Amino acid sequence: MTNTDTPLPRLMATLCLGLFVSAVAFDTLEPQKTFASDLRQTVWYGFQFGLPVLVGAVCLTGTRWSAMVGVMYGTIGMALDIATFVQSMTSGTDSLHFVGLILLTTFFNFLLIVAGGRQALTV
């Protein structure tokens, strides 16, 4: 059973696209990473860039379980964002652009949780 007549699946996919764009911005702001192997680099970039796109595509199906995938992804992402924000504020070494991106992704993840929860309750 899908619920494609409401804009919530499109909103969730748009939020995931925003998280993808934020990941690209994070990657350009941070210093270049060195990886022990090409496999680790592929896994990291797949996780960083591919996962938001995959979750967004899943959310477009409009099913209840896809909404919960978005909620789980948003919850984990928001927890990591809050931990990164606290570490950034206590160390004081990150730029304001970096802190702003952390706050932006925290807001995207929060909206993803809210939209996914609403969709799961209305499907």
RAWOZI-V630779 format. One record per backbone hydrogen bond with DSSP energy under -1.0 kcal/mol. NH is the residue of the N-H (numbers start at 1). CO is the residue of the C=O. Records with the same first field share a line. If there is no record, write none. Layout:
NH: CO, CO
This chain:
3: 62
11: 7
12: 8
13: 9
14: 10
15: 11
16: 12
17: 13
18: 14
19: 15
20: 16
21: 17
22: 18
23: 19
24: 20
25: 21
26: 22
27: 23
28: 24
29: 25
30: 26
41: 37
42: 38
43: 39
44: 40
45: 41
46: 42
47: 43
48: 44
49: 45
51: 46
54: 50
55: 51
56: 52
57: 53
58: 54
59: 55
60: 56
61: 58
62: 59
67: 63
68: 64
69: 65
70: 66
71: 67
72: 68
73: 69
74: 70
75: 71
76: 72
77: 73
78: 74
79: 75
80: 76
81: 77
82: 78
83: 79
84: 80
85: 81
86: 82
87: 83
88: 84
89: 85
90: 86
91: 87
92: 88
99: 95
100: 96
101: 97
102: 98
103: 99
104: 100
105: 101
106: 102
107: 103
108: 104
109: 105
110: 106
111: 107
112: 108
113: 109
114: 110
115: 111
116: 112
117: 113
118: 114
119: 115
120: 116
121: 117
122: 118
123: 119
